Amino acid sequence: MQYTRTVWLNRLEQNIHNNAKKIDIKKGPNLEMILQFPSLHDSTSEGPVTSRSETITKHIKGRAVNGAVPLRPSIKRRLQTFFVALIFKFSDFNLTKHDCSRIDAIVDSLAAEGRLIRGRKKECSSMPSSIYRHSSTTQDSFEIHYARAMDESKRPESGALNWAIVLSFEDGMEWILRSPRKCHDISPETTARLLESEVATMRYVKRNSSIPVPEVFDYRSNTIGIPFILMSKAPGYTLSHFPWNDRPEGMVSSRKPLPCLKRANKEKIMKQLGVISSQLLNLRFDKIGSLFEKDGEYHIKKCLSPALVWHERDSLDDDIPRGPFQNTRDYCESQLLAFLLHIKELPLEQHAFFAPIPELREFETLLSYRSAVDRWNDFVTIGSKIDSGKNRLDYCIAGHFLRQMIPLISQQPFAISGDFENGYPLYHPDLSTSNIFVDSDFNITCIIDWAFSSTVPISTLLVTPSLPHPRDEVDTTLIPAFRGSFTDHFLQGKDIKLNPEFWDSTRRAWLFSRLVTLDSLQDYRYFTELYMSVYKPKDDLNIPRLFKNIQKKEEFVELAATLAEDDRSADEIRKDEEEYFRYSRSGQEAIARKLTMVAGLSEGFVADKRLWRWIEEAIA
């Protein structure tokens, strides 16, 4: 497969453009130049060049489940993809044996130092001082007004995409200074646009509803210097401070766990979220996209929803329509195209279509769950299943069926009588317990983190919130509280009759979103449910057989051959397997290999909870 638009080339394109005079148009950048790039994203950096080992691995970290240490070979596979891209970009690009040895040495030394762990909480104690180090004449006003309010003895709080510090003033007022972290998943240009849209969305929501959101005092979104938002501090506590679900039996903690939220408190939260959704439904626009402000006026522009941005998908910018979209179908088609390009060009992380990751709620004990996860890891390691051409083909076939479903996913009208103008309401795509603040009586005091917000189809807005995280399964017992509260609030004073069948489309919208965003652990199960909901087949549904039949079509035979070209060699796979199973318990590898053999021979094989339970019982 020719990586003419591969993610690695997209990332280096700006650097290559800015350094064109130094780069031979046939040979391309030499290894020394590549190692010395200040950042694969930021070609404007004027600061000191980071160490070569940090630079070359900064955006190619291995992916791992539950924060485990990734294998060194997975890091090297990312490098191989990157250098293959350069080969297609520059006809005479080549690496000598010495160059390859240097790269191996860098990756091996970093692994030995334990610096390739994904998900480790990063040290942020230097962030306040870095504000002064990077300040320029254009930022003098920022220093003068806010530097004295910073408490450098406190370490900034850090999340996946942002870090934040509290500014405390003499009168007791507290503000939040939040700034995006450099992230290999999202480019600085996209980060700047996200910040602009988030500010516009919060201001618009605050001005046009009673939804509690932070007040924005100042912001800067340029990619030079420090982009930031200065806003009011949310009152109360994050809802994540209170456990939403009971702790699994057998889980040990060094601290006494807080009791799980009572059902009455959960229902109170869901009812308030129903009212918030009702208010958002009143904030409708005529297009689907993200909100931006210019000269006091608000406009819908390029869509920054998660399915189009997350997982490095913004690097595929030239290939995916970004909106604004005139209708739901175009929006869904764009999400699906992003999904398919992701499947073909980007890492699949933990996604194996016919081997969904075990979930804790599927097992009676914590020990059974952990055993299932271990066996799942063993199984997908054999043959390097996740990033194999076969697994990618399975997801492409899933995309084939999803495309056929798009016209049928959101057919039901919201209202069947009355004066209701259709449109696309604003939507918060990351409504997790970490972004909801409450007081001691569980009244919602603030909704934060409106990044990635956009207007959406009504069926997407009215999905019953999944807590504690949007990817979690909805608690069906809480659905009546959310829908009842929404209906009571929205219909108050309106002569509108809602379509009772509309609510089914909200579940289909949730399933479609989880699948195309690759933001779930149960792709096979969600696909099966969506297929059943859309087509309602009378006969028993056999998804593996359905996929096998599609694989025989000429276009998918050709696609399978193309995807297989990128499969790793048998020797590389064997080395990975040897390293993985080197310290495993006796019999683990044998079980994984037998399961792999059965999977190849059986037409209906799915490695799901039934398989892991059966194995546990068989070897007990």
C-alpha positions in Angstrom: 0.0 0.0 0.0 1.4 3.4 -0.9 1.5 5.7 2.0 1.4 8.9 -0.1 -1.0 10.4 2.5 0.1 8.5 5.5 -0.1 10.0 8.9 3.7 10.2 9.2 4.0 12.2 6.0 1.2 14.5 7.0 3.0 15.2 10.3 6.4 15.9 8.7 5.1 17.8 5.7 5.2 21.1 7.4 8.7 20.5 8.7 9.9 19.4 5.3 8.3 22.5 3.7 10.0 24.8 6.1 13.4 23.0 5.7 13.1 22.5 1.9 16.5 24.2 1.2 18.2 21.6 3.5 16.5 18.5 2.1 17.5 16.8 -1.1 14.3 16.3 -3.2 15.3 12.8 -4.1 17.1 11.5 -1.0 14.9 13.3 1.5 16.0 14.1 5.1 18.8 12.1 6.5 18.6 10.4 9.8 20.5 13.2 11.6 17.9 15.7 10.4 15.0 13.5 11.4 16.4 13.0 14.9 16.9 16.8 15.3 13.4 17.9 14.4 12.2 19.9 17.4 8.8 18.4 17.1 7.0 16.3 14.5 4.1 18.7 14.9 5.6 22.1 15.6 8.0 23.5 13.1 7.9 27.0 14.6 9.5 26.1 17.9 12.4 28.4 18.8 13.3 26.7 22.0 16.1 24.3 22.5 16.0 21.0 20.6 14.8 18.1 22.7 17.0 15.1 23.1 17.0 13.0 20.0 15.7 9.9 21.7 12.7 11.8 23.0 12.0 13.4 19.6 12.0 10.3 17.5 9.7 8.4 19.9 7.5 11.3 20.9 4.7 10.6 18.5 5.1 6.8 17.9 4.5 5.3 21.3 3.2 1.8 21.4 -0.4 1.4 22.3 -1.3 -0.8 25.3 -4.4 -1.9 27.2 -4.8 -0.7 30.8 -1.5 1.2 30.8 0.7 -1.8 30.4 4.3 -1.5 29.1 4.2 -1.8 25.3 6.6 -4.2 23.6 9.6 -2.7 21.9 8.7 -4.3 18.6 5.4 -2.4 18.6 7.4 0.8 18.8 9.6 -0.3 16.0 6.6 -1.1 13.8 5.5 2.5 14.0 9.0 3.6 12.9 8.9 1.1 10.0 5.6 2.6 8.9 7.1 6.1 9.1 10.2 5.2 7.0 8.1 3.4 4.5 6.2 6.6 4.0 9.5 8.5 3.4 10.5 5.8 0.8 7.3 6.7 -1.2 7.8 10.4 -0.7 11.5 10.5 -1.8 12.6 8.1 -4.5 16.2 7.7 -3.2 15.5 7.7 0.5 17.4 4.9 2.3 18.7 3.9 5.7 22.1 2.3 6.2 22.7 -0.5 8.6 24.4 2.0 10.9 21.3 4.2 10.9 19.1 1.2 11.7 21.4 0.2 14.6 21.2 3.7 16.0 17.4 3.6 16.0 17.3 0.2 17.6 19.7 1.5 20.3 17.5 4.5 21.0 14.3 2.5 21.4 16.0 -0.2 23.5 17.6 2.3 25.8 14.3 4.1 26.3 12.5 0.8 27.0 15.2 -0.2 29.5 14.7 3.1 31.3 11.0 2.5 31.5 10.2 5.7 29.5 7.8 4.0 27.0 5.0 3.3 29.3 1.7 4.6 27.9 -0.7 6.2 30.4 1.8 7.0 33.1 0.9 10.2 34.8 3.4 12.8 33.6 5.3 15.1 35.9 4.0 18.6 35.6 5.9 20.5 38.3 7.9 22.4 35.7 4.8 23.8 33.9 4.4 27.0 35.9 8.0 28.0 35.3 7.7 27.1 31.6 5.1 29.8 31.3 7.7 32.4 32.1 10.4 30.6 29.9 8.2 30.7 26.8 6.7 34.1 27.4 7.4 36.7 24.8 6.7 40.4 24.3 3.2 39.6 23.1 2.5 37.8 26.4 3.7 40.5 28.7 0.2 41.4 29.7 -0.5 37.8 30.6 2.5 37.8 33.0 1.7 41.1 34.6 -2.0 40.2 35.4 -1.7 36.6 36.4 1.8 35.6 37.4 1.4 36.7 41.0 -1.7 34.6 41.4 0.1 31.4 40.6 1.2 29.2 43.4 4.3 27.5 42.1 4.4 25.2 45.2 1.3 23.4 43.7 1.7 21.0 40.9 -0.7 21.6 38.0 -3.5 19.1 37.5 -3.1 17.2 34.3 -5.5 15.3 32.1 -5.2 13.5 28.8 -5.3 16.7 26.7 -4.9 19.6 29.1 -3.1 20.8 32.2 -4.6 23.4 34.6 -3.6 25.5 37.5 -5.7 27.5 40.0 -5.1 31.3 40.2 -5.9 32.5 43.7 -6.5 36.2 44.3 -6.3 38.3 47.5 -10.1 38.7 47.6 -10.6 34.9 47.7 -11.6 34.6 44.0 -10.2 31.6 42.2 -9.8 31.2 38.4 -8.6 28.4 36.3 -5.8 28.7 33.8 -6.1 25.7 31.4 -3.7 25.0 28.6 -3.5 22.1 26.1 -0.7 19.7 26.4 1.3 18.7 23.3 -0.4 15.5 22.2 0.6 13.1 19.5 -3.1 12.3 18.8 -4.1 15.9 17.8 -2.0 18.5 15.9 -1.4 22.0 17.3 -3.5 23.5 14.5 -6.5 21.3 15.5 -5.9 22.0 19.2 -6.1 25.7 18.5 -9.3 25.4 16.6 -10.8 23.2 19.4 -9.9 25.9 21.9 -11.6 28.6 19.8 -14.7 26.5 19.4 -14.9 25.5 23.0 -14.7 29.2 24.1 -17.5 30.1 21.6 -19.6 27.2 22.7 -19.4 28.0 26.4 -20.1 31.7 25.8 -23.1 30.9 23.6 -24.5 28.4 26.0 -24.1 30.8 29.0 -25.8 33.6 27.0 -28.7 31.6 25.7 -29.6 29.1 28.5 -29.4 28.5 32.2 -27.0 25.6 31.9 -24.1 26.2 34.3 -20.8 26.5 32.5 -17.6 28.3 33.3 -17.3 32.0 32.5 -14.5 32.7 30.1 -12.4 35.8 30.9 -9.7 35.5 28.4 -8.2 33.0 25.9 -5.4 32.7 23.4 -5.6 30.0 20.6 -2.5 30.7 18.5 0.1 27.9 18.0 3.0 30.2 18.9 3.6 30.7 22.6 1.1 29.3 25.1 -2.6 28.7 24.1 -4.8 29.0 27.1 -8.3 29.6 28.5 -8.7 31.7 31.6 -12.1 31.0 33.2 -14.0 30.8 36.4 -13.4 27.8 38.7 -16.3 25.4 38.8 -18.0 25.3 42.2 -18.5 22.1 44.1 -17.0 18.7 43.4 -16.6 16.6 40.3 -19.2 13.8 40.2 -16.3 11.3 39.7 -15.4 12.0 43.4 -18.3 9.7 44.2 -18.2 6.1 42.9 -21.0 5.6 40.3 -20.8 1.8 40.5 -20.1 -0.6 43.3 -16.5 -1.8 43.7 -15.9 -5.3 42.3 -15.7 -8.0 44.9 -12.0 -8.8 45.6 -10.6 -5.4 44.6 -8.1 -4.2 47.2 -7.5 -0.5 47.9 -5.0 1.3 50.2 -7.8 3.7 51.1 -11.2 3.1 52.5 -13.5 3.3 49.5 -16.4 5.8 49.4 -19.8 4.2 49.2 -21.5 4.0 45.8 -23.9 6.7 44.9 -27.4 5.9 46.1 -30.1 5.2 43.5 -32.0 8.4 44.5 -28.9 10.5 43.8 -28.3 8.8 40.4 -31.9 9.5 39.4 -31.6 13.1 40.6 -28.5 13.5 38.4 -30.2 12.0 35.3 -33.3 14.2 35.8 -31.0 17.3 35.8 -29.2 16.0 32.7 -32.7 15.6 31.0 -33.4 19.3 31.7 -29.9 20.3 30.3 -30.6 18.3 27.1 -33.9 20.0 26.8 -32.2 23.4 26.9 -29.6 22.3 24.4 -32.4 21.2 22.0 -33.6 24.8 22.0 -30.1 25.9 20.7 -30.5 24.6 17.2 -28.7 25.6 14.0 -29.3 24.8 10.3 -26.1 22.9 9.8 -23.9 20.3 11.5 -20.5 21.5 12.6 -18.7 23.3 15.4 -19.5 26.7 16.8 -17.1 29.7 16.3 -17.4 33.4 17.2 -16.3 36.3 15.1 -17.0 39.9 15.9 -19.8 38.9 18.4 -21.6 36.7 15.9 -21.8 32.9 16.0 -21.3 30.7 13.0 -21.3 26.9 12.4 -18.0 26.0 10.6 -15.7 22.9 10.3 -16.9 20.0 12.5 -14.5 19.0 15.3 -16.5 16.1 16.6 -14.5 13.1 18.1 -15.2 10.8 15.2 -13.4 13.3 12.9 -10.6 14.3 15.2 -9.6 11.7 17.7 -7.0 9.0 17.3 -4.9 11.2 14.9 -7.8 11.4 12.4 -7.2 15.1 11.9 -4.0 14.1 10.1 -6.2 12.7 7.3 -7.5 16.2 6.7 -7.4 16.2 2.9 -9.3 12.9 2.5 -12.3 13.5 4.8 -15.1 16.1 4.4 -15.1 18.3 7.5 -18.3 20.2 7.1 -20.3 22.1 7.9 -22.8 19.4 6.8 -26.2 20.2 5.4 -27.9 17.0 6.6 -27.5 13.9 8.8 -26.6 11.6 6.0 -23.6 13.6 4.9 -22.4 13.9 8.5 -22.7 10.1 9.0 -20.9 9.4 5.7 -18.0 11.6 6.8 -17.7 9.8 10.1 -17.7 6.5 8.3 -15.0 7.6 5.9 -12.8 8.7 8.8 -13.4 5.3 10.3 -12.4 3.4 7.2 -9.3 5.5 6.6 -8.4 4.9 10.3 -8.8 1.2 9.8 -6.5 1.2 6.7 -3.8 3.6 7.9 -3.7 4.1 11.7 -3.0 1.8 14.6 -6.1 -0.2 15.9 -4.8 -0.2 19.5 -7.0 -2.8 21.4 -9.6 -3.4 18.7 -10.0 -6.9 17.4 -13.5 -7.2 15.8 -14.1 -10.9 16.5 -12.3 -10.8 19.8 -13.9 -8.0 21.9 -12.1 -7.1 25.2 -13.7 -8.7 28.2 -15.6 -6.4 30.4 -15.8 -6.6 34.2 -19.6 -6.7 34.3 -19.6 -9.9 32.2 -17.9 -11.9 35.0 -19.0 -12.9 38.5 -15.7 -12.2 40.2 -12.7 -9.9 39.7 -10.4 -12.9 39.4 -12.4 -14.4 36.6 -12.4 -11.1 34.8 -8.6 -10.7 35.1 -8.1 -14.2 33.9 -10.2 -13.5 30.9 -8.2 -10.3 30.1 -5.0 -12.3 30.4 -6.2 -14.9 28.0 -7.5 -12.3 25.6 -4.0 -10.7 25.5 -2.5 -14.1 24.9 -4.9 -14.8 22.0 -4.4 -11.5 20.2 -0.6 -11.7 20.5 -0.5 -14.9 18.5 -0.1 -13.9 14.9 -0.2 -10.2 15.8 -4.0 -10.3 15.3 -4.9 -6.7 16.0 -2.9 -4.9 13.3 -3.1 -7.8 10.9 -4.7 -7.4 7.5 -7.4 -9.9 8.4 -8.6 -7.9 11.4 -8.5 -4.7 9.3 -10.5 -6.4 6.6 -13.1 -7.4 9.2 -13.5 -3.8 10.2 -13.7 -2.7 6.5 -16.5 -5.2 6.0 -18.3 -3.8 9.1 -17.9 -0.4 7.5 -19.5 -1.7 4.3 -22.6 -2.7 6.3 -22.6 0.5 8.3 -22.8 2.5 5.1 -25.8 0.6 4.0 -27.4 1.3 7.4 -26.9 5.1 7.3 -30.2 5.9 5.5 -32.1 3.7 8.0 -30.4 4.8 11.3 -32.3 8.0 11.9 -35.6 7.8 10.0 -38.0 8.5 12.9 -39.1 12.1 13.1 -38.8 13.8 16.5 -42.3 15.3 16.6 -45.4 14.0 14.8 -47.6 17.1 15.4 -47.3 20.7 16.5 -45.1 23.6 15.7 -41.5 22.3 15.8 -38.8 23.4 13.4 -36.1 20.9 12.8 -32.5 21.7 13.2 -29.3 20.5 14.8 -28.8 21.2 18.5 -25.5 21.7 20.3 -24.1 18.6 22.0 -21.5 17.8 24.7 -19.8 14.6 23.5 -17.8 13.9 26.7 -20.4 14.1 29.4 -18.5 12.0 31.9 -18.6 12.2 35.7 -15.2 14.0 35.5 -16.9 16.9 33.6 -20.0 17.2 35.9 -19.7 19.2 39.1 -22.2 18.9 41.9 -22.8 20.3 45.4 -23.3 18.3 48.6 -26.9 17.7 47.7 -26.0 16.5 44.1 -27.3 19.6 42.4 -25.3 20.1 39.2 -23.3 23.2 39.6 -21.2 23.2 36.4 -20.6 21.3 33.1 -17.0 21.7 32.0 -14.8 20.6 29.0 -16.8 21.6 26.0 -14.0 20.7 23.6 -15.1 18.6 20.6 -18.6 20.0 20.9 -20.7 20.4 17.8 -24.2 20.5 16.5 -25.6 17.0 15.9 -28.8 15.2 14.8 -31.5 15.3 17.5 -31.2 11.5 18.0 -27.6 11.9 19.1 -28.4 14.7 21.6 -31.1 12.7 23.3 -29.1 9.5 23.9 -29.5 8.7 27.6 -26.1 9.7 29.1 -23.8 6.8 29.9 -22.1 7.3 33.2 -19.4 7.3 34.5 -18.1 7.5 30.9 -19.8 8.0 27.6 -18.4 4.7 26.3 -20.0 2.8 29.2 -23.2 0.9 28.7 -26.3 2.8 29.6 -28.0 1.8 32.8 -31.5 1.0 31.5 -33.1 1.5 34.8 -32.2 5.2 34.7 -33.6 5.8 31.2 -37.1 6.7 32.4 -35.7 9.4 34.8 -33.8 11.1 31.9 -36.5 10.9 29.3 -39.3 11.8 31.7 -37.5 14.9 32.9 -36.5 15.9 29.4 -40.1 15.5 28.1 -41.7 17.4 31.0 -39.3 20.4 30.6 -39.2 20.6 26.8 -43.0 20.3 26.3 -43.8 22.9 29.0 -45.8 25.6 27.2 -45.5 23.9 23.8 -48.1 22.4 21.6 -46.0 19.5 20.4 -46.6 15.8 20.4 -43.4 13.7 20.4 -43.0 10.5 18.3 -42.9 7.6 20.8 -40.9 5.6 18.3 -38.2 8.3 18.1 -36.4 7.0 21.2 -35.4 3.8 19.4 -33.3 5.9 17.0 -31.3 7.3 20.0 -29.9 3.9 20.8 -29.0 3.3 17.1 -27.3 6.7 17.1 -25.3 5.7 20.2 -24.2 2.4 18.7 -23.2 4.0 15.4 -21.2 6.6 17.2 -19.3 4.1 19.4 -18.4 2.0 16.3 -17.2 4.7 13.9 -15.3 6.5 16.6 -13.7 3.2 17.8 -14.6 4.3 21.3 -15.8 1.0 22.7 -14.5 -2.4 24.0 -17.3 -4.4 22.4 -17.3 -3.6 18.7 -18.7 -7.1 17.7 -21.6 -6.9 20.2 -22.5 -3.3 19.3 -22.4 -4.1 15.5 -24.6 -7.1 16.1 -27.2 -5.1 18.1 -27.2 -2.3 15.5 -27.7 -4.7 12.6 -30.6 -6.4 14.5 -32.2 -3.1 15.4 -32.0 -1.8 11.8 -33.0 -4.9 9.8 -34.9 -7.0 12.4 -34.1 -10.3 10.7 -36.5 -13.1 11.4 -33.9 -15.9 11.2 -31.0 -16.4 13.5 -28.2 -14.0 12.7 -24.7 -15.3 12.2 -22.4 -12.3 11.8 -19.2 -14.4 11.1 -21.0 -16.2 8.2 -22.3 -12.8 7.0 -18.8 -11.5 6.9 -17.4 -14.6 5.2 -19.9 -14.2 2.3 -18.8 -10.6 1.8 -15.2 -11.5 1.8 -15.8 -13.5 -1.4 -16.7 -10.4 -3.4 -14.1 -9.3 -5.8 -13.6 -5.8 -4.3 -12.9 -7.4 -0.8 -10.6 -10.1 -2.3 -8.5 -7.2 -3.7 -8.7 -5.3 -0.5 -7.6 -8.3 1.5 -4.5 -8.7 -0.7 -3.7 -5.0 -0.4 -4.0 -5.0 3.4 -2.0 -8.2 3.7 1.0 -6.4 2.0 1.5 -4.5 5.2 1.4 -7.6 7.5 4.6 -8.1 9.4 6.8 -11.0 8.5 6.6 -14.4 10.2 10.0 -13.9 11.8 9.0 -10.6 13.3 5.8 -12.0 14.6 7.6 -15.0 16.1 10.1 -12.7 17.9 7.2 -10.7 19.4 5.5 -13.9 20.5 8.7 -15.2 22.1 9.2 -12.0 24.0 5.6 -11.8 25.2 5.4 -15.4 26.4 9.0 -15.5 27.8 7.8 -15.1 31.4 4.2 -16.5 31.1 2.8 -19.3 33.1 2.9 -22.8 31.8 0.2 -23.6 29.3 -0.8 -20.0 28.4 0.8 -20.0 25.0 -0.5 -23.5 24.2 -4.1 -22.4 24.9 -3.7 -19.3 22.8 -2.3 -21.3 19.8 -5.1 -23.9 20.0 -7.7 -21.1 20.1 -6.0 -19.5 17.1 -6.2 -22.8 15.2 -9.9 -23.3 16.0 -10.6 -19.7 15.0 -9.1 -20.4 11.6 -11.2 -23.6 11.1 -14.5 -22.5 12.5 -16.9 -20.4 10.5 -18.7 -18.9 13.5 -15.8 -18.4 15.9 -16.0 -15.4 18.2 -13.7 -14.9 21.2 -16.1 -13.3 23.6 -17.2 -13.8 27.2 -18.7 -17.3 26.4 -15.3 -18.6 25.4 -13.4 -17.2 28.4 -16.0 -18.6 30.8 -15.8 -22.0 29.2 -12.0 -22.1 29.4 -12.1 -21.1 33.1 -14.6 -23.9 33.8 -12.7 -26.4 31.7 -9.3 -25.9 33.5 -10.7 -25.5 36.9 
